[in-house]
């Protein structure tokens, strides 16, 4: 069954700042934002945040409530609407962070491939979940300890930038040819970076 994204939602998301607001709210699922805080965290002008919040509330993606003189913004918890947002990959902070992670790690010559697995790889994740990334490396040129250190350091950098936790699983390239087990499962998972 093909799920269609409503035209009003696509139209709203096409405008400046909308994707950034959704990505920010989904990256910080346990935090309340005023519109000013949301604009600052998303890196967009305050007036853009005001307009975007109003428009996204009208299409049913955001909800607002008044707290004193401030307007508090949060993303709706409607599973159907969250599934719709997953169809638009730029609104998914976990997927966006995984791609950033893989690209950053790809600057290292020993990296052969990065694969997305776990709940994010299956598209069954909730906001705030960790992202499992298989880091497949050339074990002929680098040790496992060096790969783990580099993978961890890159994950920490991505976490500081996006508030999404990446959990790397380092796999030597020589093990990927084995039959059965983890290697077999990973071969079927989505490749998000490959040399």
C-alpha positions as CSV (number, residue, x, y, z in Angstrom):
1,X,0.0,0.0,0.0
2,X,1.4,3.4,-1.0
3,X,1.1,6.1,1.7
4,X,0.5,9.5,0.3
5,X,1.7,12.6,2.0
6,X,-1.0,15.3,2.0
7,X,-0.3,18.2,-0.3
8,X,-0.8,20.8,2.5
9,X,2.0,19.1,4.5
10,X,4.4,19.0,1.5
11,X,3.6,22.6,0.7
12,X,4.3,23.6,4.3
13,X,7.6,21.7,4.4
14,X,8.8,23.2,1.2
15,X,9.1,26.6,2.9
16,X,12.2,27.9,4.6
17,X,12.8,26.7,8.2
18,X,10.0,24.1,8.4
19,X,12.3,21.0,8.1
20,X,14.7,22.5,10.6
21,X,12.0,23.0,13.1
22,X,10.7,19.5,12.8
23,X,14.2,18.0,12.9
24,X,15.0,20.1,16.1
25,X,11.8,19.0,17.9
26,X,12.4,15.4,17.0
27,X,16.0,15.6,18.1
28,X,15.0,16.9,21.6
29,X,11.8,14.9,22.3
30,X,11.8,15.5,26.0
31,X,12.4,19.2,25.9
32,X,9.9,22.1,25.7
33,X,10.8,25.0,23.4
34,X,9.6,28.5,23.3
35,X,9.6,29.9,19.8
36,X,12.7,32.0,20.4
37,X,14.6,28.9,21.8
38,X,13.4,26.8,18.9
39,X,14.6,29.5,16.4
40,X,18.0,29.6,18.1
41,X,18.4,25.8,18.3
42,X,17.2,25.3,14.7
43,X,19.4,28.1,13.4
44,X,16.7,30.1,11.8
45,X,15.3,33.6,12.2
46,X,12.7,34.1,14.9
47,X,10.1,35.5,12.4
48,X,10.6,32.4,10.3
49,X,10.1,30.2,13.4
50,X,6.8,32.1,14.2
51,X,5.4,31.7,10.7
52,X,6.6,28.0,10.4
53,X,5.1,27.1,13.8
54,X,1.8,28.6,12.9
55,X,1.7,26.9,9.5
56,X,2.8,23.5,10.9
57,X,0.2,23.7,13.6
58,X,-2.5,24.3,11.0
59,X,-1.5,21.1,9.1
60,X,-1.5,19.1,12.4
61,X,2.2,18.5,12.9
62,X,2.9,20.8,15.8
63,X,0.9,21.8,18.8
64,X,1.3,24.9,20.9
65,X,0.3,26.0,24.4
66,X,0.7,29.2,26.3
67,X,2.9,29.4,29.4
68,X,2.9,32.8,30.9
69,X,3.9,35.2,28.1
70,X,5.5,32.5,26.0
71,X,4.2,30.0,23.4
72,X,5.5,26.5,24.0
73,X,5.9,24.3,20.8
74,X,6.0,20.5,20.6
75,X,5.5,17.9,17.9
76,X,2.3,15.9,17.9
77,X,2.5,12.4,19.2
78,X,0.1,11.0,16.6
79,X,1.8,7.8,15.3
80,X,0.2,8.2,11.8
81,X,1.7,11.7,11.4
82,X,5.1,10.6,12.7
83,X,5.1,7.8,10.2
84,X,4.3,10.3,7.4
85,X,7.2,12.4,8.5
86,X,9.5,9.4,8.3
87,X,8.7,9.2,4.6
88,X,10.4,12.6,4.3
89,X,14.0,11.7,5.3
90,X,15.1,15.3,6.0
91,X,12.6,15.5,8.9
92,X,14.2,12.4,10.5
93,X,17.0,13.5,12.9
94,X,18.2,9.9,13.4
95,X,18.6,9.3,9.7
96,X,20.1,12.7,9.0
97,X,22.6,12.2,11.9
98,X,23.5,8.7,10.6
99,X,24.3,10.1,7.2
100,X,26.4,12.9,8.8
101,X,28.2,10.3,10.9
102,X,29.0,8.1,7.9
103,X,30.2,11.0,5.8
104,X,32.5,12.3,8.6
105,X,33.9,8.8,9.2
106,X,34.3,8.4,5.4
107,X,37.2,10.9,5.5
108,X,39.3,8.0,6.9
109,X,40.9,5.9,4.3
110,X,40.4,2.7,6.2
111,X,36.5,2.9,6.1
112,X,35.0,0.6,3.6
113,X,31.3,0.9,4.3
114,X,28.6,2.1,6.8
115,X,25.3,0.3,7.2
116,X,22.2,1.4,9.0
117,X,20.5,-1.3,11.2
118,X,18.4,-1.7,14.3
119,X,15.1,0.2,14.7
120,X,16.2,3.2,12.6
121,X,17.3,0.8,9.8
122,X,13.9,-0.8,9.9
123,X,12.1,2.6,10.1
124,X,10.4,1.6,13.3
125,X,12.1,4.1,15.6
126,X,10.7,6.8,17.9
127,X,12.1,10.3,18.4
128,X,15.1,10.2,20.7
129,X,16.2,6.6,19.9
130,X,19.8,5.7,19.4
131,X,21.1,4.9,15.9
132,X,22.9,1.7,15.2
133,X,25.6,2.0,12.5
134,X,27.8,-0.8,11.3
135,X,31.3,0.5,10.6
136,X,33.0,-1.9,8.2
137,X,36.8,-1.2,8.1
138,X,39.9,-2.5,6.3
139,X,41.4,-4.7,9.0
140,X,44.6,-5.1,6.9
141,X,45.6,-1.4,7.6
142,X,44.2,-0.5,11.0
143,X,43.6,-2.2,14.3
144,X,40.2,-2.7,15.9
145,X,41.1,-0.5,18.9
146,X,42.0,2.4,16.6
147,X,38.8,2.0,14.6
148,X,36.7,1.9,17.9
149,X,38.4,5.1,19.1
150,X,37.8,6.9,15.8
151,X,34.2,5.7,15.6
152,X,33.5,6.8,19.2
153,X,35.1,10.2,18.7
154,X,33.1,10.8,15.6
155,X,29.9,9.7,17.3
156,X,30.6,12.1,20.2
157,X,31.1,15.0,17.7
158,X,27.8,14.1,15.9
159,X,26.0,13.9,19.2
160,X,27.3,17.4,20.2
161,X,26.0,18.8,16.9
162,X,22.7,17.0,16.5
163,X,21.7,15.6,20.0
164,X,21.4,12.2,18.4
165,X,23.3,9.2,19.8
166,X,25.1,7.0,17.3
167,X,26.1,3.6,18.4
168,X,28.8,2.2,16.1
169,X,29.4,-1.5,15.7
170,X,32.9,-2.0,14.2
171,X,33.2,-5.0,11.9
172,X,36.4,-6.0,10.1
173,X,36.0,-6.3,6.3
174,X,37.4,-9.8,6.4
175,X,34.4,-11.0,8.4
176,X,31.8,-9.6,6.0
177,X,32.3,-12.5,3.6
178,X,31.3,-15.1,6.2
179,X,28.1,-17.1,5.8
180,X,25.3,-16.7,8.5
181,X,25.4,-14.7,11.6
182,X,25.8,-11.0,11.9
183,X,27.7,-10.6,8.6
184,X,24.8,-12.2,6.7
185,X,22.3,-9.9,8.5
186,X,24.3,-6.8,7.8
187,X,24.8,-7.5,4.1
188,X,21.0,-7.1,3.8
189,X,20.9,-3.8,5.6
190,X,20.9,-0.3,4.0
191,X,24.3,1.0,3.0
192,X,24.5,4.7,3.9
193,X,28.1,5.2,2.8
194,X,30.5,3.1,0.7
195,X,34.0,3.6,-0.7
